[in-house]
Amino acid sequence: MKIAVIGAGAWGTALAISASREGTGHHVQLWTRDPAAAKELQSQRSNQRYLPGILFPASLQCVSTPVSELAAWAQQHDLIVIGTPMSALRSMLMTLKDVQVPVAWLCKGFEAGSQGVESGAMPHEVCQQVAPQLQAGALSGPSFALEVATAQPTALVAASAHPKVRQLLVDAFHSASLRVYANEDIVGVEVGGAVKNVLAIATGLCDGLNLGLNARAALITRGLSEMTRLGVALGAKPETFMGLSGLGDLVLTATGDLSRNRKVGLLLAQGMDLQQAVQSLGHVAEGVYSARTVVKRAMALGVEMPIAQAVVALLDGQLKPAEAVAALMGRGAKGEAASSS
């Protein structure tokens, strides 16, 4: 299979490495906007900025073409994988809107919005708005790029309303170290992928304040409840949130030391302001950018998300770390199955 991966960040590079390993039979090209960067990746045979020390398989090719020629280049492949941040998905889908090749994205989050664009859209909704004719889907699930790049066991979810897209993603990425499960519930998969980033900031805050493992377990469990409520209100299947893209991704991102969103919470607990925390990462932490739109969308649907709301208040400087925790712990007692945390 000929696979085009657009975006040479950590996750795009990791999947390109995985799909091009010896024995897969795939021909993978990793595209980056900057010709100089593509030349450096190709000559060094590694991505020293995002995955230092990990060598590319011999068959992986790194390329760059002008954005004006990107659609024509992408059309030459059997599958297009977009590895850009959520903020760039809309413009990339507009560039690719006329291609006749299935497209999948890797980003997780709710669109922050900009001038003339209403905020709060999930990736598949962005696609419906700008490229409704595309056969498209998402590749998601609990995964750190470093572990995928080094062939450590990982399981992902290929989500799409189109059976052909789900099968293509399985065929492209399923391997001895990477299992890919198909799921038609793209709403549930995308809600899980977005909300877990916000909840991971809260868990990092909890850990940074040394509140203990009991508090972490409670936060993750009640966070899963928030995620499920929002997803069901948006039309997702409840069972999706007990799977890889719900509980699985939440546990990984909320507890893993490689989690950028958890790191933001840890740094805020240490006294850094938001700008300092984000700058120290060197990578995008999607939860910082999607937290407000997650809460805004939940409020529009009448869904209570107190943990996510506390994260937004923290990010906006309305609450200090200890105050955010106190606000959550000070909520009135409820039955566990109540509709709010």
NORLIN-V528051 format. One record per residue. SS is DSSP state (A for helix, B for strand, O for the rest). PSI is psi in degrees with one decimal (none if undefined). NEAR is the number of other ideal C-beta (glycine too) atoms within 8 Angstrom. Layout:
ss->SS psi->PSI near->NEAR
ss->SS psi->PSI near->NEAR
This chain:
ss->O psi->141.7 near->10
ss->B psi->117.0 near->10
ss->B psi->130.2 near->15
ss->B psi->123.4 near->14
ss->B psi->118.1 near->16
ss->B psi->113.3 near->13
ss->O psi->114.5 near->12
ss->O psi->42.6 near->16
ss->O psi->-168.3 near->12
ss->A psi->-46.9 near->11
ss->A psi->-42.9 near->10
ss->A psi->-42.8 near->16
ss->A psi->-42.3 near->17
ss->A psi->-43.3 near->13
ss->A psi->-35.1 near->15
ss->A psi->-41.2 near->15
ss->A psi->-47.2 near->15
ss->A psi->-43.4 near->14
ss->A psi->-18.8 near->13
ss->O psi->8.9 near->13
ss->O psi->155.4 near->10
ss->O psi->131.9 near->6
ss->O psi->-17.9 near->4
ss->O psi->-32.1 near->8
ss->O psi->3.0 near->4
ss->O psi->153.5 near->11
ss->B psi->111.9 near->9
ss->B psi->132.4 near->13
ss->B psi->129.3 near->13
ss->B psi->115.8 near->14
ss->B psi->137.9 near->16
ss->O psi->150.0 near->12
ss->O psi->-32.3 near->6
ss->O psi->115.5 near->7
ss->A psi->-37.3 near->6
ss->A psi->-39.0 near->6
ss->A psi->-40.7 near->11
ss->A psi->-40.7 near->14
ss->A psi->-39.6 near->10
ss->A psi->-43.5 near->8
ss->A psi->-42.7 near->15
ss->A psi->-39.5 near->10
ss->A psi->-38.9 near->6
ss->A psi->-19.9 near->7
ss->O psi->34.9 near->7
ss->B psi->161.7 near->11
ss->B psi->88.6 near->12
ss->O psi->-21.7 near->7
ss->O psi->-44.3 near->4
ss->O psi->-31.7 near->10
ss->B psi->63.7 near->14
ss->B psi->137.9 near->8
ss->B psi->-4.9 near->6
ss->B psi->115.8 near->11
ss->B psi->145.2 near->6
ss->O psi->145.6 near->13
ss->O psi->154.2 near->9
ss->O psi->-31.2 near->5
ss->O psi->-11.5 near->9
ss->O psi->124.6 near->12
ss->B psi->136.5 near->9
ss->B psi->127.7 near->14
ss->B psi->166.9 near->11
ss->O psi->134.4 near->11
ss->O psi->155.6 near->8
ss->O psi->145.9 near->5
ss->A psi->-32.8 near->7
ss->A psi->-21.0 near->4
ss->A psi->5.3 near->8
ss->A psi->-42.0 near->13
ss->A psi->-42.4 near->10
ss->A psi->-38.4 near->7
ss->A psi->-45.3 near->11
ss->A psi->-33.7 near->13
ss->O psi->-19.2 near->9
ss->O psi->0.0 near->7
ss->O psi->169.2 near->11
ss->O psi->-21.7 near->8
ss->B psi->136.6 near->15
ss->B psi->127.7 near->13
ss->B psi->121.2 near->16
ss->B psi->116.8 near->15
ss->O psi->29.3 near->15
ss->O psi->163.8 near->13
ss->O psi->163.8 near->9
ss->A psi->-36.3 near->14
ss->A psi->-21.2 near->8
ss->A psi->-1.3 near->9
ss->A psi->-43.3 near->15
ss->A psi->-49.4 near->11
ss->A psi->-35.3 near->7
ss->A psi->-41.2 near->11
ss->A psi->-34.3 near->15
ss->A psi->-37.6 near->9
ss->A psi->-36.0 near->9
ss->A psi->6.7 near->15
ss->O psi->-22.0 near->10
ss->O psi->3.5 near->5
ss->O psi->152.8 near->11
ss->O psi->23.3 near->4
ss->O psi->138.5 near->10
ss->O psi->143.0 near->14
ss->B psi->140.2 near->17
ss->B psi->150.2 near->17
ss->B psi->157.2 near->14
ss->O psi->-16.9 near->14
ss->O psi->151.2 near->12
ss->O psi->127.2 near->12
ss->O psi->179.5 near->13
ss->B psi->136.0 near->13
ss->O psi->131.3 near->17
ss->O psi->-23.3 near->11
ss->O psi->163.7 near->9
ss->B psi->-172.7 near->5
ss->O psi->120.8 near->3
ss->O psi->-3.0 near->3
ss->B psi->120.8 near->8
ss->O psi->137.2 near->5
ss->O psi->164.5 near->11
ss->O psi->1.5 near->10
ss->O psi->140.7 near->11
ss->B psi->164.2 near->12
ss->A psi->-44.2 near->15
ss->A psi->-26.6 near->12
ss->A psi->-36.5 near->8
ss->A psi->-43.6 near->13
ss->A psi->-42.2 near->14
ss->A psi->-32.7 near->7
ss->A psi->-40.3 near->8
ss->A psi->-21.1 near->10
ss->O psi->59.2 near->11
ss->O psi->-18.8 near->7
ss->O psi->-10.9 near->4
ss->O psi->142.4 near->12
ss->O psi->110.4 near->9
ss->B psi->165.8 near->13
ss->B psi->-170.7 near->17
ss->B psi->146.5 near->15
ss->B psi->117.2 near->16
ss->B psi->-174.4 near->15
ss->O psi->175.2 near->12
ss->O psi->108.0 near->11
ss->O psi->130.1 near->10
ss->O psi->135.4 near->9
ss->A psi->-41.6 near->12
ss->A psi->-41.5 near->11
ss->A psi->-35.3 near->10
ss->A psi->-41.4 near->16
ss->A psi->-27.8 near->12
ss->O psi->16.5 near->7
ss->O psi->32.8 near->9
ss->O psi->147.1 near->7
ss->O psi->130.1 near->6
ss->B psi->148.9 near->12
ss->B psi->131.9 near->12
ss->B psi->171.2 near->14
ss->B psi->128.2 near->15
ss->B psi->109.6 near->17
ss->B psi->129.5 near->16
ss->O psi->152.6 near->15
ss->O psi->-11.4 near->5
ss->O psi->116.3 near->10
ss->A psi->-36.4 near->7
ss->A psi->-40.1 near->8
ss->A psi->-44.0 near->14
ss->A psi->-45.1 near->15
ss->A psi->-39.1 near->9
ss->A psi->-41.7 near->13
ss->A psi->-39.3 near->16
ss->A psi->-47.9 near->11
ss->A psi->-34.4 near->8
ss->A psi->-37.3 near->12
ss->A psi->-13.9 near->14
ss->O psi->130.2 near->8
ss->O psi->-174.0 near->8
ss->O psi->-29.9 near->4
ss->O psi->-9.4 near->9
ss->B psi->110.8 near->14
ss->B psi->136.8 near->8
ss->B psi->121.4 near->13
ss->B psi->137.1 near->10
ss->B psi->144.3 near->11
ss->B psi->128.1 near->14
ss->O psi->-9.1 near->9
ss->O psi->75.7 near->10
ss->A psi->-28.8 near->13
ss->A psi->-50.1 near->12
ss->A psi->-42.0 near->15
ss->A psi->-41.5 near->15
ss->A psi->-35.5 near->15
ss->A psi->-45.3 near->15
ss->A psi->-44.6 near->17
ss->A psi->-28.9 near->14
ss->A psi->-49.0 near->15
ss->A psi->-32.9 near->16
ss->A psi->-29.5 near->16
ss->A psi->-39.5 near->17
ss->A psi->-43.9 near->16
ss->A psi->-30.1 near->20
ss->A psi->-32.4 near->16
ss->A psi->-43.5 near->20
ss->A psi->-40.6 near->16
ss->A psi->-38.8 near->16
ss->A psi->-38.3 near->19
ss->A psi->-45.5 near->17
ss->A psi->-47.1 near->13
ss->A psi->-39.0 near->13
ss->A psi->-27.2 near->13
ss->O psi->3.4 near->10
ss->O psi->45.9 near->5
ss->O psi->-9.7 near->8
ss->O psi->166.7 near->6
ss->A psi->-28.9 near->5
ss->A psi->-45.0 near->6
ss->A psi->-39.7 near->9
ss->A psi->-45.1 near->14
ss->A psi->-41.4 near->8
ss->A psi->-42.6 near->8
ss->A psi->-44.2 near->14
ss->A psi->-42.7 near->14
ss->A psi->-46.1 near->8
ss->A psi->-29.8 near->10
ss->A psi->-39.8 near->16
ss->A psi->-37.3 near->12
ss->A psi->-42.6 near->9
ss->A psi->-46.5 near->16
ss->A psi->-44.7 near->16
ss->A psi->-42.6 near->11
ss->A psi->-46.0 near->13
ss->A psi->-43.8 near->16
ss->A psi->-45.5 near->17
ss->A psi->-39.4 near->9
ss->A psi->-27.0 near->10
ss->O psi->-1.2 near->11
ss->O psi->9.5 near->5
ss->O psi->164.0 near->12
ss->O psi->132.2 near->6
ss->A psi->-35.7 near->9
ss->A psi->-21.5 near->6
ss->A psi->-32.9 near->15
ss->A psi->-7.8 near->15
ss->A psi->4.3 near->7
ss->O psi->-162.5 near->12
ss->A psi->-42.1 near->13
ss->A psi->-6.8 near->16
ss->A psi->-91.9 near->17
ss->A psi->-42.6 near->10
ss->A psi->-50.5 near->12
ss->A psi->-35.4 near->15
ss->A psi->-47.9 near->17
ss->A psi->-45.0 near->10
ss->A psi->-50.6 near->12
ss->A psi->-30.0 near->15
ss->A psi->-21.4 near->17
ss->A psi->-18.6 near->10
ss->O psi->138.7 near->9
ss->O psi->-17.5 near->4
ss->O psi->-1.0 near->7
ss->O psi->120.6 near->14
ss->A psi->-37.7 near->10
ss->A psi->-41.9 near->16
ss->A psi->-39.1 near->17
ss->A psi->-37.1 near->12
ss->A psi->-46.4 near->17
ss->A psi->-41.8 near->17
ss->A psi->-43.6 near->12
ss->A psi->-37.3 near->13
ss->A psi->-38.2 near->17
ss->A psi->-28.5 near->12
ss->O psi->-5.6 near->7
ss->O psi->-2.1 near->4
ss->O psi->151.1 near->9
ss->O psi->172.1 near->7
ss->A psi->-43.5 near->11
ss->A psi->-43.6 near->6
ss->A psi->-41.9 near->9
ss->A psi->-45.8 near->13
ss->A psi->-42.7 near->10
ss->A psi->-31.4 near->6
ss->A psi->-17.4 near->8
ss->A psi->-45.3 near->11
ss->O psi->-2.0 near->3
ss->O psi->168.3 near->8
ss->O psi->132.6 near->8
ss->O psi->98.9 near->14
ss->A psi->-28.2 near->14
ss->A psi->-31.2 near->15
ss->A psi->-37.5 near->12
ss->A psi->-22.3 near->11
ss->A psi->-8.9 near->16
ss->A psi->-46.5 near->15
ss->A psi->-38.8 near->11
ss->A psi->-31.2 near->13
ss->A psi->-49.1 near->15
ss->A psi->-40.4 near->12
ss->A psi->-42.9 near->10
ss->A psi->-38.7 near->12
ss->A psi->-42.5 near->13
ss->A psi->-38.0 near->8
ss->A psi->-27.2 near->7
ss->A psi->-2.2 near->9
ss->O psi->25.7 near->5
ss->O psi->126.2 near->9
ss->O psi->130.0 near->9
ss->O psi->73.0 near->13
ss->A psi->-34.0 near->12
ss->A psi->-46.9 near->15
ss->A psi->-38.4 near->16
ss->A psi->-38.5 near->9
ss->A psi->-36.7 near->14
ss->A psi->-43.8 near->16
ss->A psi->-44.4 near->11
ss->A psi->-36.2 near->11
ss->A psi->-47.4 near->15
ss->A psi->-34.0 near->11
ss->O psi->-1.8 near->7
ss->O psi->10.5 near->7
ss->O psi->-24.3 near->5
ss->O psi->143.9 near->10
ss->O psi->161.4 near->6
ss->A psi->-50.2 near->12
ss->A psi->-33.3 near->7
ss->A psi->-36.5 near->8
ss->A psi->-42.8 near->15
ss->A psi->-43.5 near->13
ss->A psi->-36.8 near->8
ss->A psi->-38.5 near->12
ss->A psi->-44.6 near->11
ss->A psi->-20.0 near->6
ss->O psi->1.5 near->5
ss->O psi->150.1 near->8
ss->O psi->153.6 near->3
ss->O psi->141.9 near->2
ss->O psi->165.3 near->7
ss->O psi->149.4 near->4
ss->O psi->-30.5 near->4
ss->O psi->9.7 near->3
ss->O psi->159.6 near->6
ss->O psi->1.2 near->4
ss->O psi->157.5 near->7
ss->O psi->none near->10
